[in-house]
Amino acid sequence: MTVTLYGVARSRASRNLWLLHETGMPFAHVPVIQAGRLADPAAQINTQSPAFLAVNPTGKIPALVDGDLVLNESLAMNLYLAKKAGGPLAPANLAEDARMTALAIWAMTEVEPHTINILYHRVMKPVAERDESVAQAAIAALAAPFAVLDAALAETGFLVGGRFTVADINTAEVVRYAMPVPALFEAAPRVKAWLAACHARPGYKAMMAQRDAEPA
Ligand SMILES: N[C@@H](CCC(=O)N[C@@H](CS)C(=O)NCC(=O)O)C(=O)O
């Protein structure tokens, strides 16, 4: 059965597009856009469209439908899709599965709130709405998790099982939002090298090509 992914590439759906491109799994894509990006809400299916709210009542992208399964939360969706696809991206055993789950929860709770603040307050918000003190607090808060990640990469250069897995995709996508602050990566050289290796993956390049083809 073909899975359906909801969400434009210029959103956290990028994570799922990357993973889907890595697996080669066939999928349908519904480019649901953030409602706030549309001048005319009727122009394109968006996060407040009744048809999308019927899929994900939280009104957030991404979402995934696979037969009777309807799932949201980008990192949980990737863990599911990796296991559905099987192969090296997926956990090879229960212990790897547990570590990949823990990493996803860590990335979402300990890292993303800060990396997203860097993205918002250095890049995405209109200049007049940016608050440099929020960006500075985020940079300070990321020093510890970046050091933890750097140490975790010391042995094999990957996060779980000594190979590229869904755990690398999930974590790399959360860390990507900190790229406007090169100093964080200079202080964590293994994180810098790992992110560059992740971004050299064919699935990442395919996702980015799709993202670049979307209107900004
Ligand atoms: N924790 C959620 C966050 C989802 C989220 O906040 N998505 C944003 C876009 S990246 C969204 O849909 N916001 C609602 C909107 O802009 O209308 C996940 O990772 O899937």
The ligand as an SDF file (V2000), in Angstrom:
LIG
                    3D

 20 19  0  0  0  0  0  0  0  0999 V2000
    6.4570   18.5380   16.6200 N   0  0  0  0  0  0  0  0  0  0  0  0
    5.7800   18.6630   15.3540 C   0  0  0  0  0  0  0  0  0  0  0  0
    5.7780   20.1200   14.9330 C   0  0  0  0  0  0  0  0  0  0  0  0
    4.9500   20.3540   13.6940 C   0  0  0  0  0  0  0  0  0  0  0  0
    4.8920   21.8400   13.3280 C   0  0  0  0  0  0  0  0  0  0  0  0
    4.9820   22.7370   14.1960 O   0  0  0  0  0  0  0  0  0  0  0  0
    4.7440   22.1020   12.0260 N   0  0  0  0  0  0  0  0  0  0  0  0
    4.6370   23.4620   11.5470 C   0  0  0  0  0  0  0  0  0  0  0  0
    5.3560   23.6100   10.2100 C   0  0  0  0  0  0  0  0  0  0  0  0
    7.0510   23.0820   10.2740 S   0  0  0  0  0  0  0  0  0  0  0  0
    3.1640   23.7780   11.3140 C   0  0  0  0  0  0  0  0  0  0  0  0
    2.4740   23.0110   10.6800 O   0  0  0  0  0  0  0  0  0  0  0  0
    2.6630   24.9070   11.8510 N   0  0  0  0  0  0  0  0  0  0  0  0
    1.2760   25.2710   11.6780 C   0  0  0  0  0  0  0  0  0  0  0  0
    1.0740   26.3520   10.6720 C   0  0  0  0  0  0  0  0  0  0  0  0
    2.0460   27.0300   10.3030 O   0  0  0  0  0  0  0  0  0  0  0  0
   -0.0790   26.5490   10.2690 O   0  0  0  0  0  0  0  0  0  0  0  0
    6.4720   17.7670   14.3270 C   0  0  0  0  0  0  0  0  0  0  0  0
    7.7020   17.6110   14.4160 O   0  0  0  0  0  0  0  0  0  0  0  0
    5.8310   17.2060   13.4390 O   0  0  0  0  0  0  0  0  0  0  0  0
  1  2  1  0
  2  3  1  0
  2 18  1  0
  3  4  1  0
  4  5  1  0
  5  6  2  0
  5  7  1  0
  7  8  1  0
  8  9  1  0
  8 11  1  0
  9 10  1  0
 11 12  2  0
 11 13  1  0
 13 14  1  0
 14 15  1  0
 15 16  2  0
 15 17  1  0
 18 19  2  0
 18 20  1  0
M  END
$$$$
